[in-house]
Amino acid sequence: MDSVKSFLVKMTSHALEGTITFLSVLFAMGSLYWFESGWLKFAGMVGSLIAGYVITYWVARMRD
């Protein structure tokens, strides 16, 4: 039973990481269209990718 619980925890964690990655990439691509200024486009794109990476890394560290 413990192996089933471990499997479900890992799969849930992977699903959460995938969702966070998808949303950060979606926001990064959307920032190229939403903002008018070139600097805002760049900052929104880079910032969302960095935030997505950091959050995904944090979730992965919690899994281990």
N, C-alpha and C positions, 0 to 999 in steps of 0.2 A: 504494500500500500504506500510505503514511503517513496518508492521509485515513481509511482504514478503522480504523487504530489510534486515531486521534484521535476518531473517532466512537464506538468502543467504550469509550474512557476516559471520554468525556463521558456516555454512557449509564449506565455503571457508577457514576459519581459521582452522577448524578441518582437512580438506584435506591437508593444508599446514603443520600442526603439524604431521600428519601421514607420509607425504613425508619426512620430516626432520628426524623423528624417524627411518624410513626405511633406509635412506641413512647413518645415523650414525651407525646403526647396521651392515649394509653391509660393511662399511669401517672398523668397529671393527673386523668383522670376516675376512675380506680381509687382515688386517694387520698381522694376524697370518701366512699368506702365503707369503706376499710380502717381509717382512723384514727377514734378516738372523739372526741378534742378538736377543737373548731372551729378553734383556732389551728393544730393539726397538719394538719387538712384544707386550710386556706388555704395554709400554708407548703409542703406537699407539692405542691399544685396549681401554685402560682406558681413554686416552685423547679424543678419538672420542666419547665415550659414555658420558663423562662429557660435551663435547661441544654440543652434540645433546640434552642433558638434558637442558643445559642453554639456548640454542636457542629456544627450544620448550617452556620452561617456559616463556621466553621473549615474544614469540608470543601469548601465552595464556594470559599473563598480558595485552597485547595490546587489546585483544578481550574484556576484562572486562572493 
